[in-house]
Amino acid sequence: MFYRADRPHGLRHNPFNAIVVPRPIGWISTVDAEGRANLAPYSFFNGVAYTPPQVMFSSTSAHVHGGGLKDTVANARETGEFVVNICTWTLREAMNATSAPAPHDVDEFALAGLTAEPSELVRAPRVKESPIHLECRLVTVVDLPTSNPEQPNTAVFGEVVGIHIDDAVIVDGLVDYHKVQPIGRLGYMDYVLVDNVFAMQRPGWP
Ligand SMILES: Cc1cc2nc3c(=O)[nH]c(=O)nc-3n(C[C@H](O)[C@H](O)[C@H](O)COP(=O)(O)O)c2cc1C
């Protein structure tokens, strides 16, 4: 099949999210200007540069409470900081709970029964239960095109200034995926668990 992306696809659900897979989940913690904590998952998330290390996440559609930017984007913009917590198999239900469209004054750490642990370099706390955290400082915010101005698409880029890795998931100097057990997002209501890993050497050029 072929369909123009601005025309109906005729399928049961929009296939876009099922095509760009798997997507890592950036479980983003922030604080607002008053220091109130917020936590939410974003699967439009990825690493985008090595030196210095940089990541991005993107908020799509309006927040159901009052419209406008989602809390994570508003907070990152306001404070210039955020933390990426790596979401694992054992934390999947808690991660999902933090995606609830909760009002701004609700602390999703408490909502999901998670422990907020202070960060080293930024004010946003970390999810203590997660084995890996990336402390980030805002680099830039990009307003992306949207077909509905009420539902902004906003990409947030940050520089990773501090990295926490639980020593228990480091084996022979490598982060062991089988110990971390990261999960990723597929389309529809589907997720993937990283448990089937293979290696390939890159080709050289004479
Ligand atoms: C696994 C998962 C991935 C998500 N990815 C995104 C995303 O990439 N962009 C987005 O805008 N919302 C995404 N959401 C929905 C947000 O988490 C949800 O709108 C949340 O209420 C936003 O919270 P906040 O306003 O505190 O930032 C995702 C939800 C789940 C469960």
The ligand as a Tripos MOL2 file, in Angstrom:
@<TRIPOS>MOLECULE
LIG
   31    33     1     0     0
SMALL
NO_CHARGES

@<TRIPOS>ATOM
      1 C1          5.6220    4.5320   26.9670 C.3       1 LIG1
      2 C2          5.0600    5.9100   26.7680 C.ar      1 LIG1
      3 C3          5.6860    6.7690   25.8890 C.ar      1 LIG1
      4 C4          5.2000    8.0620   25.6800 C.ar      1 LIG1
      5 N1          5.8410    8.8760   24.7950 N.ar      1 LIG1
      6 C5          5.3860   10.1370   24.6020 C.ar      1 LIG1
      7 C6          6.0760   11.0000   23.6880 C.ar      1 LIG1
      8 O1          7.0790   10.6420   23.0640 O.2       1 LIG1
      9 N2          5.5960   12.2530   23.5320 N.ar      1 LIG1
     10 C7          4.4970   12.6910   24.2220 C.ar      1 LIG1
     11 O2          4.1140   13.8470   24.0380 O.2       1 LIG1
     12 N3          3.8320   11.9080   25.0960 N.ar      1 LIG1
     13 C8          4.2610   10.6430   25.3010 C.ar      1 LIG1
     14 N4          3.6160    9.8230   26.1920 N.ar      1 LIG1
     15 C9          2.4970   10.3790   26.9720 C.3       1 LIG1
     16 C10         2.9990   11.2190   28.1510 C.3       1 LIG1
     17 O3          3.7520   10.4220   29.0330 O.3       1 LIG1
     18 C11         1.7650   11.8020   28.8920 C.3       1 LIG1
     19 O4          1.1330   12.7510   28.0350 O.3       1 LIG1
     20 C12         2.1120   12.4350   30.2170 C.3       1 LIG1
     21 O5          0.9020   12.7630   30.9000 O.3       1 LIG1
     22 C13         2.9250   13.7010   30.0740 C.3       1 LIG1
     23 O6          3.1940   14.1500   31.3790 O.3       1 LIG1
     24 P1          3.7370   15.5900   31.7250 P.3       1 LIG1
     25 O7          2.6550   16.5950   31.3420 O.co2     1 LIG1
     26 O8          3.9610   15.5090   33.2040 O.co2     1 LIG1
     27 O9          4.9990   15.8270   30.9470 O.co2     1 LIG1
     28 C14         4.0500    8.5070   26.3940 C.ar      1 LIG1
     29 C15         3.4100    7.6370   27.2870 C.ar      1 LIG1
     30 C16         3.9070    6.3450   27.4630 C.ar      1 LIG1
     31 C17         3.2060    5.4070   28.4140 C.3       1 LIG1
@<TRIPOS>BOND
     1     1     2 1
     2     2     3 ar
     3     2    30 ar
     4     3     4 ar
     5     4     5 ar
     6     4    28 ar
     7     5     6 ar
     8     6     7 ar
     9     6    13 1
    10     7     8 2
    11     7     9 ar
    12     9    10 ar
    13    10    11 2
    14    10    12 ar
    15    12    13 ar
    16    13    14 ar
    17    14    15 1
    18    14    28 ar
    19    15    16 1
    20    16    17 1
    21    16    18 1
    22    18    19 1
    23    18    20 1
    24    20    21 1
    25    20    22 1
    26    22    23 1
    27    23    24 1
    28    24    25 2
    29    24    26 1
    30    24    27 1
    31    28    29 ar
    32    29    30 ar
    33    30    31 1
@<TRIPOS>SUBSTRUCTURE
     1 LIG1         1 GROUP 0 **** ****
